[in-house]
Amino acid sequence: MAEQNVPTGAAGTARPKVLPLLLAYVVGRFAIAALLVLVLWQVGLGSFPGLLFGLLLSMPVSYLLLRPTRDRLTAALVARADARAAAKAELRSRLSGEG
């Protein structure tokens, strides 16, 4: 009975963990932003303009550098959504008496 509550993917394999990938992506974004702000402050840009330009520049830089992590996170979210849809369809078929 307890095995039925374990969410699995369409092929019966365990779905990937989302939280570690999400944390890696968020920490990477913050690290890139902090590094760019520090570099701009060292170059001599003032504190507030350096902060703004660092945050602005961190968007395209993190888009390029964190692409593999973002792709793995997207795949994990898709697998999670597919597993939930499969579990929902299975539950509906069991409740309707077909399974």
Secondary structure, DSSP 8 states (H G I E B T S, - for coil): -GGGGS-B-TTS-B---SHHHHHHHHHHHHHHHHHHHHHHHHHT--HHHHHHHHHHHHHHHHHHHTHHHHHHHHHHHHHHHHHHHHHHHHHHHHHHT--
